[in-house]
Amino acid sequence: MKKMNAIIMAAGKGTRMKSLDTTKSKVAFDLLGVPLVGHVLNALKPMDIETIYTIVGHGGETTKKIVKNDSVVVWQREQKGTGHAIMQCAPYLAGKEGTTLIVSGDTPLITTQSLQHLVDTHLQGGFDLTILTSIVDDPFGYGRMVRDQHGRLTAIVEEINANDEEKKIREINTGFYVFNNEKLFRHLNDLPPNPKNGELNITFLVKMFIEQGFNVGTDTVAAFEETLGTNDRAQLAEARQILQKRINHQHMLNGVTIENPENTFISPQVRIGQDTVIQSGVYLIGDVTIGVGNVITANTTIENSTIGDRNHIESSKIIDSNLGHDNHIGPNAHLRGHTVVGNHCRVGNFVELKKVELKNGVKAAHLTYLGDCLIDENTNIGCGTIIANYDGKTKHHTHIGKNVFVGSGSTLISPVHIGDDVLIAAGSTVTKDVETGAMAIARSQQTNKPGFYDHWMKKIGKK
């Protein structure tokens, strides 16, 4: 079988996104935790493609960061049309045998199955060019696929040029193509500029292939929504709804209960075990793995984290974390910065963990901030405890040993090392290491001043 390559066109300005960030490309906009172009890459990667080329231009450095690990980055320094964009791949592909699949970087709903069917149709039909089409109820704005009485494609007529009869045609061009690679790059140089704006457009190349008698075929996608472009924020929201419905539906078929699918947001790469229950308002974003039999309660956000089996996660925000078995998280906890939680832990109300490792059996039940620290087994962190890890320049690390009891309202100034079997008295500010088996008390002596309240109120003019 001859080799196949793919080209992602991702150089457009995306002016209709109306972004103030001039460094951000349209294809970098987020859709359920993945950039638009990332969804397209994910659809291409399972296919037997030798090399993926991504053409970048406006906001190209942003796009480059997204795609560089999965594709060759090709620059279109001046945006002179889609045909001109493909020309930028000539140093890599011109003269080579095989096929080239051309897709748009702003079509995040396209599936591997539809792309593979398009390629299979091209190869089985021995076509020089195969165009992905769709049948729609309202074809306004799309190029119409004009055919003769034998069903052969004779032209693609754009909306602005279509006559009344052509405007009735419901078969449209979706903008996905498979070319004989050698013929593609041989004839790109013959493209005439668009008389209106001087651009070199790939639709002109399609016209040339038809007029010169090349073998041009079509393949019709079953679901038009797969080919939808994302040109503005409204279309981005529409794509999010469609993708969200598709993802949630598959998880439910796999044995996951999603109580309110319309208000549950799950990234494509998320893995969820059977008999897990997802309540309303949950966000599962990025590289998330959730085991079997969990309950993820309402309004929880979990990002780039791993959760074991049969946990009860309540109204939490968990980011870049790894959770073991039989933990209790939340409500209103916030875990981030590659936090790792062992087994049988309790992370309770309004507890924030940042870059923390909790060993088995650690409890931090209320109103606590722990940052840049390791806490060993069976240690209890009292209410209102703070690890002050940042001195204005550097974030320091603290290590708390096993079986430690940290009293409520304590502050540990990093870096400190707390040994095993230590008691820290409530209200202490700990600035020095504490040896194993000791008790640390770090409070200033309390002084009461009789009558001082009236003196102070008079001084500030309130009495």
Buried (B, 14 or more C-beta within 10 A) or exposed (E): EEBBBBBBBBBBEBEBBEBEEEEBBBBBBEBBBBBBBBBBBBBBEEBEBEBBBBBBBBBBEBBBEBBEEBBBBBEBEEBBBBBBBBBBBBEBBBEBEBBBBBBBBBBBBBBEEBBBBBBEBBBEBEBBBBBBBBBBEEBEEBBBBBBEEEEEBEBBBBBEEBEEEBEEBEBBBBBBBBBBBBBBBEBBEEBEBBEEEEBBBBBBBBBBBBEEEBEBBBBBBEBBBBBBBBBBEEBBEBBBEBBBEBBBEEBEEEEBBBBEBEBBBBBBBBEBBEBBBBBBBBBBBBBBBBBBBBBBBBBBBBBBBBBBBBBBBBBBBBBBBBBBBBBBBBBBBBBBBBBBBBBBBBBBBBBBBBBBBBBBBBBBBBBBBBBBBBBBBBBBBBBBBBBBBEEEEEEBBBBBBBBBBBBBBBBBBBBBBBBBEBBBBBBBBBEEBBEEEEEBEBEEEEEEEEEEEEEEEEEEEEE
